[in-house]
């Protein structure tokens, strides 16, 4: 969609949706539980029904048991019975681009379509935007399993 296109589910423009997701991702980042890395992350996504889900990273004293913000947002979405991500915004505070980790790229891919966009944000706003194919080229997905 271009910035003038309308989302039939909400009648909001693409820019408005991204800004809404950015605000929600920022808000949920502030609730991240990241006492070990001190690297809070927030993610907010909108589905094909126009519903928004958000989640933060949740770390654990047994380090490998922690999980990423994208996983939290996707779990909230799937738990609500939804299956299609249209746009996702991921935000962190660092100077470097806080792109989704490899595992999260695959997690997003599970519920993505060709038009699904991932926007990576920092303190100042959106830094870079990726199609699913840019984020995870030649990816494996549900259709491989027939
Ligand atoms: N993290 C995310 O939440 N998403 C990513 O895609 C990359 C990493 C979190 C996991 C951990 O809590 C912290 O950032 C440092 O790796």
Backbone and ligand atoms as CSV (ligand in chain L), in Angstrom:
chain,resi,resn,atom,element,x,y,z
A,1,UNK,N,N,0.843,-1.200,0.000
A,1,UNK,CA,C,0.000,0.000,0.000
A,1,UNK,C,C,0.882,1.256,0.000
A,2,UNK,N,N,0.424,2.297,-0.612
A,2,UNK,CA,C,1.110,3.577,-0.501
A,2,UNK,C,C,0.510,4.332,0.680
A,3,UNK,N,N,1.069,5.483,0.967
A,3,UNK,CA,C,0.580,6.225,2.130
A,3,UNK,C,C,-0.844,6.715,1.935
A,4,UNK,N,N,-1.310,6.740,0.684
A,4,UNK,CA,C,-2.682,7.210,0.471
A,4,UNK,C,C,-3.689,6.072,0.437
A,5,UNK,N,N,-3.195,4.849,0.404
A,5,UNK,CA,C,-4.124,3.716,0.371
A,5,UNK,C,C,-4.849,3.575,1.698
A,6,UNK,N,N,-5.984,2.957,1.596
A,6,UNK,CA,C,-6.792,2.764,2.798
A,6,UNK,C,C,-6.742,1.313,3.233
A,7,UNK,N,N,-6.686,1.081,4.516
A,7,UNK,CA,C,-6.846,-0.266,5.057
A,7,UNK,C,C,-8.336,-0.482,5.274
A,8,UNK,N,N,-8.942,-1.440,4.539
A,8,UNK,CA,C,-10.390,-1.617,4.632
A,8,UNK,C,C,-10.855,-1.941,6.043
A,9,UNK,N,N,-9.986,-2.552,6.837
A,9,UNK,CA,C,-10.398,-2.945,8.184
A,9,UNK,C,C,-10.519,-1.745,9.117
A,10,UNK,N,N,-9.766,-0.697,8.856
A,10,UNK,CA,C,-9.772,0.407,9.821
A,10,UNK,C,C,-9.984,1.768,9.175
A,11,UNK,N,N,-9.899,1.830,7.844
A,11,UNK,CA,C,-9.949,3.069,7.083
A,11,UNK,C,C,-8.793,4.010,7.418
A,12,UNK,N,N,-7.780,3.510,8.091
A,12,UNK,CA,C,-6.588,4.316,8.359
A,12,UNK,C,C,-5.614,4.178,7.193
A,13,UNK,N,N,-4.783,5.193,6.958
A,13,UNK,CA,C,-3.761,5.083,5.930
A,13,UNK,C,C,-2.606,4.241,6.452
A,14,UNK,N,N,-1.754,3.793,5.518
A,14,UNK,CA,C,-0.595,2.997,5.916
A,14,UNK,C,C,0.284,3.764,6.898
A,15,UNK,N,N,0.510,5.036,6.625
A,15,UNK,CA,C,1.343,5.841,7.537
A,15,UNK,C,C,0.726,5.913,8.927
A,16,UNK,N,N,-0.598,6.071,8.962
A,16,UNK,CA,C,-1.271,6.135,10.268
A,16,UNK,C,C,-1.138,4.814,11.016
A,17,UNK,N,N,-1.235,3.719,10.273
A,17,UNK,CA,C,-1.094,2.399,10.907
A,17,UNK,C,C,0.312,2.235,11.471
A,18,UNK,N,N,1.305,2.598,10.685
A,18,UNK,CA,C,2.688,2.447,11.153
A,18,UNK,C,C,2.925,3.320,12.393
A,19,UNK,N,N,2.380,4.530,12.370
A,19,UNK,CA,C,2.555,5.415,13.533
A,19,UNK,C,C,1.843,4.869,14.761
A,20,UNK,N,N,0.670,4.276,14.556
A,20,UNK,CA,C,-0.059,3.660,15.676
A,20,UNK,C,C,0.747,2.491,16.246
A,21,UNK,N,N,1.289,1.661,15.342
A,21,UNK,CA,C,2.085,0.512,15.787
A,21,UNK,C,C,3.361,0.974,16.492
A,22,UNK,N,N,3.949,2.036,15.979
A,22,UNK,CA,C,5.155,2.584,16.606
A,22,UNK,C,C,4.851,3.026,18.034
A,23,UNK,N,N,3.730,3.693,18.211
A,23,UNK,CA,C,3.351,4.162,19.558
A,23,UNK,C,C,3.112,2.982,20.489
A,24,UNK,N,N,2.430,1.965,19.975
A,24,UNK,CA,C,2.149,0.791,20.817
A,24,UNK,C,C,3.430,0.015,21.133
A,25,UNK,N,N,4.326,-0.093,20.143
A,25,UNK,CA,C,5.589,-0.806,20.359
A,25,UNK,C,C,6.439,-0.071,21.398
A,26,UNK,N,N,6.430,1.254,21.308
A,26,UNK,CA,C,7.194,2.072,22.260
A,26,UNK,C,C,6.644,1.890,23.672
A,27,UNK,N,N,5.336,1.888,23.771
A,27,UNK,CA,C,4.700,1.755,25.094
A,27,UNK,C,C,4.987,0.394,25.706
A,28,UNK,N,N,4.912,-0.655,24.897
A,28,UNK,CA,C,5.131,-1.993,25.456
A,28,UNK,C,C,6.620,-2.220,25.734
A,29,UNK,N,N,7.489,-1.553,24.985
A,29,UNK,CA,C,8.935,-1.640,25.279
A,29,UNK,C,C,9.217,-1.181,26.702
A,30,UNK,N,N,8.485,-0.171,27.140
A,30,UNK,CA,C,8.703,0.343,28.497
A,30,UNK,C,C,8.264,-0.654,29.569
A,31,UNK,N,N,7.553,-1.695,29.154
A,31,UNK,CA,C,7.163,-2.742,30.102
A,31,UNK,C,C,7.993,-4.020,29.916
A,32,UNK,N,N,9.039,-3.930,29.085
A,32,UNK,CA,C,9.896,-5.108,28.866
A,32,UNK,C,C,10.515,-5.560,30.184
A,33,UNK,N,N,10.690,-6.871,30.295
A,33,UNK,CA,C,11.401,-7.424,31.450
A,33,UNK,C,C,12.768,-7.867,30.951
A,34,UNK,N,N,13.742,-6.965,31.051
A,34,UNK,CA,C,15.068,-7.220,30.483
A,34,UNK,C,C,16.168,-6.843,31.478
A,35,UNK,N,N,16.104,-7.426,32.697
A,35,UNK,CA,C,17.084,-7.031,33.718
A,35,UNK,C,C,18.487,-7.545,33.445
A,36,UNK,N,N,18.645,-8.520,32.565
A,36,UNK,CA,C,19.961,-9.121,32.329
A,36,UNK,C,C,20.679,-8.456,31.166
A,37,UNK,N,N,19.972,-8.215,30.081
A,37,UNK,CA,C,20.602,-7.554,28.938
A,37,UNK,C,C,20.491,-6.034,29.026
A,38,UNK,N,N,19.523,-5.546,29.793
A,38,UNK,CA,C,19.208,-4.113,29.767
A,38,UNK,C,C,18.966,-3.641,28.335
A,39,UNK,N,N,18.340,-4.500,27.544
A,39,UNK,CA,C,18.030,-4.175,26.149
A,39,UNK,C,C,16.537,-4.402,25.941
A,40,UNK,N,N,15.715,-3.452,26.357
A,40,UNK,CA,C,14.270,-3.625,26.186
A,40,UNK,C,C,13.862,-3.506,24.722
A,41,UNK,N,N,12.938,-4.350,24.338
A,41,UNK,CA,C,12.433,-4.358,22.958
A,41,UNK,C,C,10.909,-4.390,23.018
A,42,UNK,N,N,10.273,-3.681,22.107
A,42,UNK,CA,C,8.816,-3.727,21.970
A,42,UNK,C,C,8.450,-4.075,20.538
A,43,UNK,N,N,7.369,-4.800,20.382
A,43,UNK,CA,C,6.874,-5.135,19.042
A,43,UNK,C,C,5.366,-4.946,19.024
A,44,UNK,N,N,4.862,-4.393,17.951
A,44,UNK,CA,C,3.413,-4.261,17.767
A,44,UNK,C,C,3.095,-4.614,16.327
A,45,UNK,N,N,2.020,-5.366,16.155
A,45,UNK,CA,C,1.640,-5.818,14.808
A,45,UNK,C,C,0.149,-5.605,14.593
A,46,UNK,N,N,-0.204,-5.504,13.324
A,46,UNK,CA,C,-1.616,-5.422,12.966
A,46,UNK,C,C,-1.925,-6.597,12.040
A,47,UNK,N,N,-3.087,-7.186,12.249
A,47,UNK,CA,C,-3.473,-8.360,11.469
A,47,UNK,C,C,-4.378,-7.968,10.302
A,48,UNK,N,N,-4.774,-8.966,9.551
A,48,UNK,CA,C,-5.660,-8.727,8.417
A,48,UNK,C,C,-7.070,-8.337,8.864
A,49,UNK,N,N,-7.388,-8.471,10.135
A,49,UNK,CA,C,-8.684,-7.990,10.627
A,49,UNK,C,C,-8.577,-6.568,11.170
A,50,UNK,N,N,-7.352,-6.001,11.156
A,50,UNK,CA,C,-7.162,-4.648,11.667
A,50,UNK,C,C,-6.971,-4.586,13.170
A,51,UNK,N,N,-6.740,-5.732,13.779
A,51,UNK,CA,C,-6.532,-5.761,15.228
A,51,UNK,C,C,-5.045,-5.671,15.534
A,52,UNK,N,N,-4.722,-4.944,16.595
A,52,UNK,CA,C,-3.327,-4.721,16.975
A,52,UNK,C,C,-2.982,-5.560,18.204
A,53,UNK,N,N,-1.808,-6.192,18.138
A,53,UNK,CA,C,-1.273,-6.964,19.271
A,53,UNK,C,C,0.151,-6.484,19.523
A,54,UNK,N,N,0.527,-6.442,20.800
A,54,UNK,CA,C,1.855,-5.958,21.142
A,54,UNK,C,C,2.493,-6.878,22.162
A,55,UNK,N,N,3.812,-6.842,22.232
A,55,UNK,CA,C,4.512,-7.658,23.216
A,55,UNK,C,C,5.938,-7.170,23.410
A,56,UNK,N,N,6.510,-7.532,24.548
A,56,UNK,CA,C,7.871,-7.127,24.903
A,56,UNK,C,C,8.741,-8.365,25.124
A,57,UNK,N,N,10.048,-8.149,25.195
A,57,UNK,CA,C,10.920,-9.269,25.553
A,57,UNK,C,C,10.798,-9.557,27.048
A,58,UNK,N,N,10.899,-10.828,27.370
A,58,UNK,CA,C,10.730,-11.301,28.747
A,58,UNK,C,C,11.916,-12.218,29.049
A,59,UNK,N,N,12.851,-11.708,29.822
A,59,UNK,CA,C,14.056,-12.485,30.112
A,59,UNK,C,C,13.854,-13.364,31.338
A,60,UNK,N,N,14.868,-14.191,31.589
A,60,UNK,CA,C,14.754,-15.164,32.673
A,60,UNK,C,C,16.132,-15.377,33.292
A,61,UNK,N,N,16.165,-15.612,34.593
A,61,UNK,CA,C,17.435,-15.862,35.278
A,61,UNK,C,C,18.144,-17.085,34.687
A,62,UNK,N,N,17.376,-18.024,34.195
A,62,UNK,CA,C,17.936,-19.125,33.391
A,62,UNK,C,C,17.937,-18.612,31.955
A,63,UNK,N,N,19.014,-17.951,31.570
A,63,UNK,CA,C,19.032,-17.092,30.384
A,63,UNK,C,C,18.332,-17.631,29.132
A,64,UNK,N,N,18.573,-18.891,28.739
A,64,UNK,CA,C,17.962,-19.342,27.474
A,64,UNK,C,C,16.441,-19.409,27.522
A,65,UNK,N,N,15.866,-19.298,28.692
A,65,UNK,CA,C,14.409,-19.382,28.801
A,65,UNK,C,C,13.705,-18.068,28.468
A,66,UNK,N,N,14.464,-17.004,28.290
A,66,UNK,CA,C,13.845,-15.732,27.919
A,66,UNK,C,C,13.345,-15.780,26.486
A,67,UNK,N,N,12.487,-14.810,26.147
A,67,UNK,CA,C,12.017,-14.752,24.763
A,67,UNK,C,C,11.905,-13.311,24.274
A,68,UNK,N,N,11.789,-13.205,22.964
A,68,UNK,CA,C,11.849,-11.912,22.287
A,68,UNK,C,C,10.489,-11.215,22.240
A,69,UNK,N,N,10.546,-9.913,21.991
A,69,UNK,CA,C,9.334,-9.098,21.890
A,69,UNK,C,C,8.428,-9.576,20.750
A,70,UNK,N,N,9.030,-9.925,19.630
A,70,UNK,CA,C,8.236,-10.376,18.488
A,70,UNK,C,C,7.461,-11.640,18.852
A,71,UNK,N,N,8.127,-12.525,19.596
A,71,UNK,CA,C,7.471,-13.770,20.006
A,71,UNK,C,C,6.273,-13.472,20.898
A,72,UNK,N,N,6.420,-12.495,21.795
A,72,UNK,CA,C,5.305,-12.124,22.678
A,72,UNK,C,C,4.119,-11.596,21.867
A,73,UNK,N,N,4.409,-10.720,20.914
A,73,UNK,CA,C,3.325,-10.130,20.108
A,73,UNK,C,C,2.645,-11.203,19.254
A,74,UNK,N,N,3.459,-12.071,18.670
A,74,UNK,CA,C,2.882,-13.133,17.825
A,74,UNK,C,C,2.079,-14.126,18.663
A,75,UNK,N,N,2.537,-14.395,19.872
A,75,UNK,CA,C,1.797,-15.315,20.747
A,75,UNK,C,C,0.441,-14.708,21.132
A,76,UNK,N,N,0.428,-13.408,21.394
A,76,UNK,CA,C,-0.840,-12.748,21.720
A,76,UNK,C,C,-1.802,-12.848,20.533
A,77,UNK,N,N,-1.252,-12.630,19.332
A,77,UNK,CA,C,-2.072,-12.712,18.121
A,77,UNK,C,C,-2.633,-14.118,17.917
A,78,UNK,N,N,-1.756,-15.105,17.983
A,78,UNK,CA,C,-2.196,-16.487,17.741
A,78,UNK,C,C,-3.172,-16.939,18.817
A,79,UNK,N,N,-2.951,-16.482,20.049
A,79,UNK,CA,C,-3.835,-16.866,21.152
A,79,UNK,C,C,-5.237,-16.300,20.976
A,80,UNK,N,N,-5.322,-15.189,20.245
A,80,UNK,CA,C,-6.630,-14.592,19.957
A,80,UNK,C,C,-7.279,-15.249,18.742
A,81,UNK,N,N,-6.581,-16.217,18.149
A,81,UNK,CA,C,-7.150,-16.938,17.010
A,81,UNK,C,C,-6.826,-16.323,15.670
A,82,UNK,N,N,-5.930,-15.337,15.650
A,82,UNK,CA,C,-5.604,-14.670,14.389
A,82,UNK,C,C,-4.341,-15.296,13.782
A,83,UNK,N,N,-4.247,-15.193,12.459
A,83,UNK,CA,C,-3.208,-15.943,11.757
A,83,UNK,C,C,-2.450,-15.152,10.699
A,84,UNK,N,N,-2.770,-13.867,10.494
A,84,UNK,CA,C,-2.105,-13.157,9.402
A,84,UNK,C,C,-1.606,-11.771,9.847
A,85,UNK,N,N,-0.282,-11.627,9.833
A,85,UNK,CA,C,0.341,-10.336,10.142
A,85,UNK,C,C,0.424,-9.508,8.865
A,86,UNK,N,N,-0.018,-8.259,8.939
A,86,UNK,CA,C,0.109,-7.355,7.793
A,86,UNK,C,C,1.322,-6.441,7.949
A,87,UNK,N,N,1.482,-5.884,9.144
A,87,UNK,CA,C,2.584,-4.954,9.418
A,87,UNK,C,C,3.061,-5.200,10.841
A,88,UNK,N,N,4.381,-5.180,11.040
A,88,UNK,CA,C,4.929,-5.286,12.395
A,88,UNK,C,C,5.995,-4.217,12.578
A,89,UNK,N,N,5.988,-3.588,13.733
A,89,UNK,CA,C,7.002,-2.601,14.100
A,89,UNK,C,C,7.753,-3.124,15.316
A,90,UNK,N,N,9.072,-3.080,15.242
A,90,UNK,CA,C,9.937,-3.527,16.336
A,90,UNK,C,C,10.812,-2.340,16.737
A,91,UNK,N,N,10.850,-2.072,18.040
A,91,UNK,CA,C,11.621,-0.911,18.505
A,91,UNK,C,C,12.543,-1.288,19.650
A,92,UNK,N,N,13.745,-0.724,19.587
A,92,UNK,CA,C,14.707,-0.863,20.683
A,92,UNK,C,C,15.448,0.464,20.809
A,93,UNK,N,N,16.271,0.571,21.854
A,93,UNK,CA,C,16.880,1.867,22.164
A,93,UNK,C,C,18.283,2.050,21.621
A,94,UNK,N,N,18.887,0.978,21.140
A,94,UNK,CA,C,20.309,1.035,20.802
A,94,UNK,C,C,20.619,1.947,19.625
A,95,UNK,N,N,21.922,2.253,19.467
A,95,UNK,CA,C,22.351,3.057,18.321
A,95,UNK,C,C,22.314,2.230,17.044
A,96,UNK,N,N,22.601,0.936,17.160
A,96,UNK,CA,C,22.563,0.059,15.987
A,96,UNK,C,C,21.129,-0.308,15.653
A,97,UNK,N,N,20.917,-0.607,14.388
A,97,UNK,CA,C,19.601,-1.028,13.911
A,97,UNK,C,C,19.176,-2.310,14.641
A,98,UNK,N,N,18.043,-2.244,15.334
A,98,UNK,CA,C,17.596,-3.387,16.149
A,98,UNK,C,C,16.725,-4.334,15.354
A,99,UNK,N,N,17.335,-4.957,14.355
A,99,UNK,CA,C,16.574,-5.854,13.480
A,99,UNK,C,C,16.158,-7.129,14.216
A,100,UNK,N,N,15.053,-7.733,13.785
A,100,UNK,CA,C,14.635,-8.998,14.405
A,100,UNK,C,C,15.728,-10.062,14.271
A,101,UNK,N,N,15.886,-10.849,15.321
A,101,UNK,CA,C,16.878,-11.923,15.276
A,101,UNK,C,C,16.422,-12.995,14.278
A,102,UNK,N,N,17.307,-13.923,13.988
A,102,UNK,CA,C,16.994,-14.953,12.995
A,102,UNK,C,C,15.751,-15.753,13.358
A,103,UNK,N,N,15.683,-16.140,14.624
A,103,UNK,CA,C,14.525,-16.926,15.057
A,103,UNK,C,C,13.227,-16.157,14.900
A,104,UNK,N,N,13.268,-14.865,15.206
A,104,UNK,CA,C,12.044,-14.058,15.086
A,104,UNK,C,C,11.665,-13.839,13.628
A,105,UNK,N,N,12.649,-13.763,12.745
A,105,UNK,CA,C,12.318,-13.657,11.313
A,105,UNK,C,C,11.502,-14.877,10.877
A,106,UNK,N,N,11.920,-16.029,11.342
A,106,UNK,CA,C,11.176,-17.239,10.990
A,106,UNK,C,C,9.801,-17.247,11.668
A,107,UNK,N,N,9.716,-16.747,12.881
A,107,UNK,CA,C,8.418,-16.704,13.583
A,107,UNK,C,C,7.448,-15.771,12.865
A,108,UNK,N,N,7.955,-14.618,12.425
A,108,UNK,CA,C,7.101,-13.687,11.669
A,108,UNK,C,C,6.657,-14.346,10.364
A,109,UNK,N,N,7.602,-14.997,9.715
A,109,UNK,CA,C,7.347,-15.635,8.410
A,109,UNK,C,C,6.174,-16.599,8.460
A,110,UNK,N,N,6.021,-17.270,9.573
A,110,UNK,CA,C,4.936,-18.245,9.712
A,110,UNK,C,C,3.570,-17.623,9.439
A,111,UNK,N,N,3.425,-16.355,9.821
A,111,UNK,CA,C,2.127,-15.677,9.739
A,111,UNK,C,C,2.151,-14.522,8.732
A,112,UNK,N,N,3.160,-14.489,7.883
A,112,UNK,CA,C,3.323,-13.385,6.937
A,112,UNK,C,C,2.801,-13.759,5.567
A,113,UNK,N,N,2.487,-12.742,4.800
A,113,UNK,CA,C,2.174,-12.890,3.390
A,113,UNK,C,C,3.187,-12.093,2.591
A,114,UNK,N,N,3.067,-12.137,1.270
A,114,UNK,CA,C,4.037,-11.422,0.434
A,114,UNK,C,C,4.089,-9.925,0.730
A,115,UNK,N,N,2.981,-9.363,1.184
A,115,UNK,CA,C,2.949,-7.910,1.407
A,115,UNK,C,C,3.283,-7.517,2.842
A,116,UNK,N,N,3.557,-8.488,3.679
A,116,UNK,CA,C,3.843,-8.166,5.088
A,116,UNK,C,C,5.120,-7.337,5.200
A,117,UNK,N,N,5.035,-6.239,5.946
A,117,UNK,CA,C,6.184,-5.342,6.140
A,117,UNK,C,C,6.647,-5.370,7.589
A,118,UNK,N,N,7.950,-5.352,7.766
A,118,UNK,CA,C,8.556,-5.199,9.091
A,118,UNK,C,C,9.291,-3.864,9.121
A,119,UNK,N,N,8.914,-3.030,10.069
A,119,UNK,CA,C,9.559,-1.727,10.245
A,119,UNK,C,C,10.391,-1.770,11.522
A,120,UNK,N,N,11.644,-1.369,11.409
A,120,UNK,CA,C,12.548,-1.383,12.561
A,120,UNK,C,C,12.752,0.057,13.026
A,121,UNK,N,N,12.470,0.271,14.302
A,121,UNK,CA,C,12.496,1.635,14.843
A,121,UNK,C,C,13.524,1.779,15.949
A,122,UNK,N,N,13.961,3.030,16.125
A,122,UNK,CA,C,14.816,3.411,17.239
A,122,UNK,C,C,14.167,4.585,17.952
A,123,UNK,N,N,14.911,5.209,18.815
A,123,UNK,CA,C,14.327,6.291,19.625
A,123,UNK,C,C,13.693,7.384,18.774
A,124,UNK,N,N,14.284,7.644,17.597
A,124,UNK,CA,C,13.801,8.755,16.774
A,124,UNK,C,C,12.656,8.361,15.844
A,125,UNK,N,N,12.345,7.080,15.771
A,125,UNK,CA,C,11.254,6.635,14.890
A,125,UNK,C,C,11.695,5.501,13.987
A,126,UNK,N,N,10.951,5.304,12.889
A,126,UNK,CA,C,11.250,4.202,11.964
A,126,UNK,C,C,12.606,4.433,11.291
A,127,UNK,N,N,13.443,3.388,11.329
A,127,UNK,CA,C,14.767,3.510,10.723
A,127,UNK,C,C,14.879,2.807,9.376
A,128,UNK,N,N,14.300,1.606,9.325
A,128,UNK,CA,C,14.360,0.851,8.067
A,128,UNK,C,C,13.158,-0.050,7.962
A,129,UNK,N,N,12.752,-0.328,6.737
A,129,UNK,CA,C,11.569,-1.152,6.486
A,129,UNK,C,C,11.947,-2.285,5.545
A,130,UNK,N,N,11.374,-3.443,5.797
A,130,UNK,CA,C,11.717,-4.642,5.037
A,130,UNK,C,C,10.467,-5.385,4.594
A,131,UNK,N,N,10.492,-5.884,3.375
A,131,UNK,CA,C,9.511,-6.887,2.992
A,131,UNK,C,C,9.912,-8.200,3.671
A,132,UNK,N,N,8.988,-9.145,3.688
A,132,UNK,CA,C,9.308,-10.432,4.306
A,132,UNK,C,C,10.461,-11.101,3.573
A,133,UNK,N,N,10.481,-10.936,2.250
A,133,UNK,CA,C,11.534,-11.584,1.458
A,133,UNK,C,C,12.898,-10.953,1.714
A,134,UNK,N,N,12.898,-9.655,2.010
A,134,UNK,CA,C,14.170,-9.010,2.356
A,134,UNK,C,C,14.658,-9.470,3.730
A,135,UNK,N,N,13.691,-9.657,4.621
A,135,UNK,CA,C,14.047,-10.045,5.997
A,135,UNK,C,C,14.526,-11.493,6.056
A,136,UNK,N,N,13.921,-12.331,5.221
A,136,UNK,CA,C,14.252,-13.765,5.256
A,136,UNK,C,C,14.129,-14.333,3.843
A,137,UNK,N,N,15.192,-14.139,3.040
A,137,UNK,CA,C,15.117,-14.585,1.639
A,137,UNK,C,C,14.993,-16.103,1.524
A,138,UNK,N,N,14.315,-16.515,0.467
A,138,UNK,CA,C,14.201,-17.957,0.165
A,138,UNK,C,C,13.755,-18.757,1.378
A,139,UNK,N,N,12.764,-18.201,2.059
A,139,UNK,CA,C,12.394,-18.774,3.360
A,139,UNK,C,C,11.557,-20.035,3.244
A,140,UNK,N,N,11.625,-20.800,4.286
A,140,UNK,CA,C,10.795,-21.984,4.456
A,140,UNK,C,C,9.509,-21.572,5.167
A,141,UNK,N,N,8.374,-22.108,4.711
A,141,UNK,CA,C,7.120,-21.717,5.334
A,141,UNK,C,C,6.099,-22.821,5.313
A,142,UNK,N,N,4.907,-22.545,5.835
A,142,UNK,CA,C,3.873,-23.561,5.977
A,142,UNK,C,C,3.546,-24.255,4.672
A,143,UNK,N,N,3.628,-23.523,3.536
A,143,UNK,CA,C,3.251,-24.118,2.259
A,143,UNK,C,C,4.191,-25.256,1.842
A,144,UNK,N,N,5.412,-25.268,2.409
A,144,UNK,CA,C,6.326,-26.365,2.106
A,144,UNK,C,C,5.811,-27.704,2.610
A,145,UNK,N,N,4.956,-27.634,3.605
A,145,UNK,CA,C,4.453,-28.879,4.214
A,145,UNK,C,C,3.145,-29.329,3.591
A,146,UNK,N,N,2.722,-28.594,2.577
A,146,UNK,CA,C,1.503,-28.983,1.880
A,146,UNK,C,C,0.299,-28.767,2.745
L,1,LIG,N1,N,15.458,-9.393,21.488
L,1,LIG,C1,C,14.188,-9.233,21.044
L,1,LIG,O1,O,13.250,-9.029,21.840
L,1,LIG,N2,N,13.958,-9.313,19.707
L,1,LIG,C2,C,14.923,-9.553,18.780
L,1,LIG,O2,O,14.619,-9.763,17.624
L,1,LIG,C3,C,16.345,-9.527,19.173
L,1,LIG,C4,C,16.585,-9.644,20.622
L,1,LIG,C5,C,15.690,-9.372,22.935
L,1,LIG,C6,C,16.045,-10.713,23.510
L,1,LIG,C7,C,16.789,-10.313,24.765
L,1,LIG,O3,O,15.856,-10.134,25.811
L,1,LIG,C8,C,17.409,-8.972,24.429
L,1,LIG,O4,O,16.747,-8.518,23.256
L,1,LIG,C9,C,18.885,-9.048,24.157
L,1,LIG,O5,O,19.190,-10.004,23.213
